[in-house]
Every structure is written in C-alpha cells, then in structure tokens.
Amino acid sequence: MRIPLYIDFKGKNVLIIGGGGVGTSRARKFRETGANVRVLSLNFSEELENMDVELVTGDARNSDFLEEHVKWCDLVTVAIPDVEVNDTVIELARKHRALVNLANDSERTEVVVPFEGEIEGIRFAVTTEGKSGIVARVVRDRIAEMLENDEETINLLRAMDFLKRYMKENEIPVDVRMKMYFAISSDDSFKKLVKEGKIREAKDFALRYLNEYLEGRREIGDDVVRINF
C-alpha cells in the first residue's frame, strides 16, 4: 500500500535512466522542482540536450557502471521499455537507500508520479496505479473544473488560511487552534458569510469568535492572552 505524499525535492539528487520521451518528461518535472537531475542513457532527446541537467552516456545494463550513479541519488527513475534492468535497479537502490520509480512497471514501482493540478493553492494528484493514464488525466481535469466553479470552497480556503496564519503568528496554543478550525468553520454565521463571498466579514467574524473563546479561557484561569484587532 503506497502512501500519497508531497515531498520537497529541492537540492535532492534524481537519476533518470532513459533519454526518450518519458525520461525527458521526468527530468523536466524534477528539475522544475529544484532537484539535481542526472540522465543516464545511450541517446538523449533534443530537449534534454538543451535542459539544465547532467547527461551521462552509458548502458544501464552494466551493473557496476549503474551502481556508481545509483549510490549518488535519492531517487532513481527507470524510463526505458526494457524491464530487465528493473531487478538490478531495485537491488542497488535498496543497497544505497534510494527510492525507486519504475515508469515501466506500475505494480513493482516504489514511487508513483501522478498526474497533478492546482487551483487557487489547492493541489491535487491522481493516479490509477497504472490502469490508465487517460483516465487519470480525465479525473484530474474534472477535479480542476469542479474547483474552478466552486467559489464557496475557494472563499472558505481564503478565510481559513487567514485564520490559521493569524493564530500561528500570535502563538495561539495548538490545542486551541485545532478547536477553532472546526468550531469556526462549522458555525452557521461564518458559513453564510463565506457562501455570500463576504471574505472580509468572515475574517472579522473568525477573529471575534476566537477572542471570545480566549476571553472565556482567561476568565477561568487558563494562561491564554487576549488578542487585540
């Protein structure tokens, strides 16, 4: 069972085996995130030739040659049709504690590279675990379309993002923050303001709600300071 995660690859080392279309796509994706990308292949696409990545000419079926590069990386992607190299890659990656993304074997891959999208800071990623990339794209596009037409959810995001940042900046204890997230977001008056697109009023309501709660805790002796706004 794979766990869906968002991982910051800035400064991390990524080895791509294969200089064709899939290898180029993977190299572009990881380079755009700030990763150090090295592509190992016998041939390279024109795009790779002009990309800010390291190109190494060589045969991945040479295990000694391959190991020198696997030991360098944090993640290795196999982006060639030949699955015979997979066993060696998996073995070497385990030995040198690197993650494995097999673009040619969805069942054995350790890391899945999904189809992703983003609307107003809401990021989403979709995979069918190798069943159909076409379907994954369709689902991604439908999620994007749904969010683009869901103004209420975007308004809620803006109001809750404000509240979260405000409480963190004012060092509100985590137990209070967690309570307030759920209490305020489920309050009918707050929800009405969000639905009507009154974001400024929703933010003000959230701060009043928070201060009333903090005042109540202060009166019973809890060490929480009231916030002025």
VENWO-V87494 format. One line per field, one symbol per residue. phi: phi as a letter, one per 40 degrees, with the letter a starting at -180 (. if undefined). psi: psi as a letter, one per 30 degrees, with the letter a starting at -180 (. if undefined). burial: # if it has 24 or more other ideal C-beta (glycine too) atoms within 12 Angstrom, else .. Layout:
phi = ???
psi = ???
burial = ???
This chain:
phi = .cccbbbcccgccbbbbhbccccccccccccccgccbbbbacabccccdbccbcbbcibccccccccdccccccabbcbbccccccdccccccccbfbcbbbcbacccccbbcccbaabfgccabbabfgcacccdcccdccccccccbbccccccdccccdccccccccfcdcccdcccdcccccccccccccccgccdccccccccdccccccccccchccbcccca
psi = jkkklkkjgkflkkkkjkgaeeeeeeeeeeeffgljkkkklflkleeefglilkkjkljffjeeeeefeefflfkkkjhlfjfffeeeeeeeeeeghklkjjfgjfefkekkjlkllkjhfjkkkkkghfejeeeeeeeeeeeeeeefgieeeeeeeeeeeeeeeeeefghkkeeeeeeeeeeeffkeeeeeeeefgieeeeeeeeeeeeeeeeeeeefgfkikkkkk.
burial = ........#...########.##########...#######..##..#..#.####.#.#.....##.##.#########..#.##.###.##..#.#########..#########......####........#..##..##..#.....#.######.###.##....#...##..##..##.#..#..##....#..##.#######.##.........#..#..
